[in-house]
Amino acid sequence: MKVEQKGHTVTIKDTQGDLVSFRLKLTHEYKTFQKHNIIIDIRPHKVLSVKEIDSFLPLSKTHKKSKKSFVIVTSEIDFNAVSHKLAVVRSLQEAHDIIEMEEIERDLGF
């Protein structure tokens, strides 16, 4: 797991190649990142199911309750099939753009 902090956003990249253990480690270490917006970079995984992406939903819900953004970056998924409650994008730039938009919405009280 590789962690990069840039301002108020943390980008967490899976370096092990095992999505289940990555998600478990992320859940276990969540308190370390809970005060930041989180980008989950799982682009190295070339074959992902919708179920695997949706497995991040409980963590995303917990994080969004604390008024922070949670975005998943992957290029290998049918974006229409993923839960609408998850923010899933194709690139890190899109992830940063979503976080910026969500922060503006929170500042405006939406």
MOJOWO-V463913 format. One record per helix or strand of 2 or more residues. SS is the DSSP state (A for helix, B for strand). FROM is the first residue (numbers start at 1). TO is the last residue. If there is no record, write none. Layout:
{{SS/FROM/TO} {SS/FROM/TO}}
This chain:
{{B/2/6} {B/9/13} {A/19/28} {A/30/33} {B/37/41} {A/50/54} {A/57/65} {B/70/73} {B/87/89} {A/92/108}}
